[in-house]
């Protein structure tokens, strides 16, 4: 009992460290608790002070903006008293928050804000107020030591912005942003702002709008939403509000002008990756980056577009674009950072082709030679690449663009312009395949590996089955005949490969036609092989197939018959392999980075290694391969390759001029699947899908019939 009590005392003192610490050293325990509480409080205070700092910076910047809108440029004269009053209210709100700023920023903020207030009271020139406000913002930001402009990590979503607007803003600002919501008449003070008024908001940047949403507008019914909305939602609704003052027609017009005049430097999607970007002494800004363009108002962007930016390669476009065209460009630039535009950004070249097609459609619809010329200027961004691969195609497209421009200027009829449009779309489709389409190296490696593994494995199965059959028949001495037939088939396969390659070399003018024909033949053979594998997917059927071939060979009693069985089995696989790899290497020519051949060779090496492992496992260790899953997987892979080769084979024939190119506007473009928006390629691939469905239904029906016959009772 004494021992038990002692053990309890030991546990209560030392096994529970917190309780033991309170008993041993209560002052130390109290100090630790207070330190932890203070640390937590200090961290929370730091977060709160950072929030206050952002609010003070926002109010200071907005005060300078509002003041500039209410006072004459030289100062001394109030033009819009309400704006001047609002600027003073923003400064009052900032002064109210000064005591909550970080200690290092309080004194300079208080002095600077009071100086600004004095300048506003005596109606100083707006430029001097703006300059003093900018310096104060920089000093406060440096003293706070935090990220005062919380731009979103992901592009803002217009859909989310619209949802937030309908939840929080529509009651006052109205469905279209004109300030005519149901609650607008009941507000005291100024009416809600007209968010669709382009002129009134031309001087307000998206960052200013974001700040007003965060801290509200003093003296109006506009509350602050810093607590009600997350920064991401505030940016989303800001992006949506910006679109309210520009209709979709202006955005489309701006997209055309942007593609023709700006995309060569800033990039088709505004990422600063245009074809000329690398040649410039100063990299063009990424207009799709919200942190870059959100600081500029529409007036700022308009001035930059018209007059250029000194000290940079940015030229002025006053002689090329009128004010309406520049406003349209600005409207388009405003939608570049949103998620709906950035969510599925194609490659720069693909975006150029997409812009060219859109401009061609606009030129035909409007019968505008100017828009047709913009389409050609946009095409020039990729013309050099097209000409490097196919000079004749580049010349055809140039002639077609010239025809479109001339016929549009002559106000030609819809049929005439439609024919030119079809010609252009056909040429652009061929050009995009040359410039944009890049086969994935991973896909090439996988296809190469599966091809060699499947073809080699079938040959191993046949030869191994022949050897096993001879062993069971007690004729092991005739294995040499089977080996001879297999090696002769390998030599014949190598010779066939050399002949096919020689054929391609001596007919360079027909290369596209030969490559297209090779792919189509490969498509037929691949589809047949995939069907054949499906039909042999049952082990019993496979064994019956091998047994039948062996019995036919042994019934003749000749060595040549046995060698012939091995030769035909191996050579068939060898010929198929040559055909498939020639088609695969043809598609590998467009691989990213020019590493297509390397990826195919790596797949061959990996496949050969896998075959060696399989052969040793079967021959030395008697391992049994699960044929059903193996055939099921490989048949699916072979059908996938047949589907891809069908689309690319037609594409090669279209490139050689042997098959027409009928572009379908509604059709998708998925090069990795060999899908191109042409009637000819989609028709062949549709036929393959129909044949696959028929084959699966037919084989399933045959299996059901066979199963019924096996279950049916027999009678004497």
BELCOR-V583316 format. One record per backbone hydrogen bond with DSSP energy under -1.0 kcal/mol. NH is the residue of the N-H (numbers start at 1). CO is the residue of the C=O. If there is no record, write none. Layout:
BEGIN
NH CO
NH CO
END
This chain:
BEGIN
5 1
6 2
7 3
8 4
9 5
10 6
11 7
12 8
13 9
14 10
15 11
16 11
20 16
21 17
22 18
23 19
24 20
25 21
29 25
30 26
31 27
32 28
33 29
34 30
35 31
36 32
37 33
38 34
39 35
40 36
41 37
42 38
43 39
44 40
45 41
46 42
47 43
48 44
49 45
50 46
51 47
52 48
53 49
54 50
55 51
56 52
57 53
58 54
59 55
60 56
61 57
62 58
63 59
64 60
65 61
66 62
67 63
68 64
69 65
70 67
71 67
72 77
75 72
76 123
79 70
80 70
84 80
85 81
86 82
87 83
88 84
89 85
90 86
91 87
92 88
93 89
94 90
95 91
96 92
97 93
100 97
101 98
105 102
109 105
110 106
111 107
112 108
113 109
114 110
115 111
116 112
117 113
118 114
119 115
120 116
121 117
122 118
123 120
124 119
129 125
130 126
131 127
132 128
133 129
134 130
135 131
136 132
137 133
138 134
139 135
140 136
141 137
142 138
143 139
144 140
145 141
148 146
151 149
161 157
162 158
163 159
164 160
165 161
166 162
167 163
168 164
169 165
170 165
172 169
173 169
174 170
179 173
181 172
183 171
184 181
187 184
195 177
195 193
197 194
198 196
201 197
204 201
207 294
209 205
210 206
211 207
212 208
213 209
214 210
215 211
216 212
217 222
220 217
225 213
226 214
229 225
234 230
235 231
236 232
237 233
238 234
239 235
240 236
241 237
242 238
244 241
246 243
251 247
252 248
253 249
254 250
255 251
256 252
257 253
258 254
259 255
260 256
261 257
262 258
263 258
265 262
266 262
267 263
270 267
272 266
274 265
276 264
277 274
279 276
280 277
287 285
288 270
289 286
292 289
293 289
294 290
296 293
299 202
301 297
302 298
303 299
304 300
305 301
306 302
307 303
308 304
309 314
312 309
317 305
318 306
321 317
326 322
327 323
328 324
329 325
330 326
331 327
332 328
333 329
334 330
335 332
336 333
339 156
341 338
342 338
343 339
351 347
352 348
353 349
354 350
355 351
356 352
357 353
358 354
359 355
360 356
361 357
362 358
363 359
364 360
365 361
366 362
367 363
368 363
372 368
373 369
374 370
375 371
376 372
377 373
378 374
379 375
380 376
381 378
382 379
386 382
387 383
388 384
389 385
390 386
394 390
395 391
396 392
397 393
398 394
399 395
400 396
401 397
402 398
403 399
404 400
405 401
406 402
407 403
408 404
409 405
410 406
411 408
412 407
417 413
418 414
419 415
420 416
421 417
422 418
423 419
424 420
425 421
426 422
427 423
428 424
429 425
430 426
431 427
432 428
433 429
434 430
435 431
436 432
437 432
444 440
445 441
446 442
447 443
448 444
449 445
450 446
451 447
452 448
453 449
454 450
455 451
456 452
457 453
458 454
459 455
460 456
461 457
462 458
463 459
464 460
465 461
466 462
467 463
468 464
469 465
470 466
471 467
472 468
473 469
474 471
475 470
478 475
479 476
482 478
483 479
484 480
485 481
486 482
487 483
488 484
489 485
490 486
491 487
492 488
493 489
494 490
495 491
496 492
497 493
498 494
499 495
500 496
501 497
502 498
503 499
504 500
505 501
506 502
510 507
511 508
514 510
515 511
516 512
517 513
518 514
519 515
520 516
521 517
522 518
523 519
524 520
525 521
526 522
527 523
528 524
529 525
530 526
531 527
532 528
533 529
534 530
535 531
536 532
537 534
542 538
543 539
544 540
545 541
546 542
547 543
548 544
549 545
550 546
551 547
552 548
553 549
554 550
555 551
562 558
563 559
564 560
565 561
566 562
567 563
568 564
569 565
570 566
571 567
572 568
573 569
574 570
575 571
576 572
577 573
578 574
579 575
580 576
581 577
582 578
583 579
584 580
585 581
586 582
587 583
588 584
590 587
591 588
592 439
594 591
595 592
599 595
600 596
601 597
602 598
603 599
604 600
605 601
606 602
607 603
608 604
609 605
610 606
611 607
612 608
613 609
614 610
615 611
616 612
617 613
618 614
619 615
620 616
623 617
627 625
630 626
631 627
632 628
633 629
634 630
635 631
636 632
637 633
638 634
639 635
640 636
641 637
642 638
643 639
644 640
645 641
646 642
647 643
648 644
649 645
650 646
651 647
652 648
653 649
654 650
655 651
656 652
658 653
664 677
670 675
673 670
674 671
675 670
678 676
679 662
682 678
683 679
684 680
685 681
686 682
687 683
688 684
689 685
690 686
691 687
692 688
693 689
694 690
695 691
696 692
697 693
698 694
699 695
700 696
701 697
702 698
703 699
704 700
705 701
706 702
707 703
708 704
709 705
710 706
711 707
712 708
END
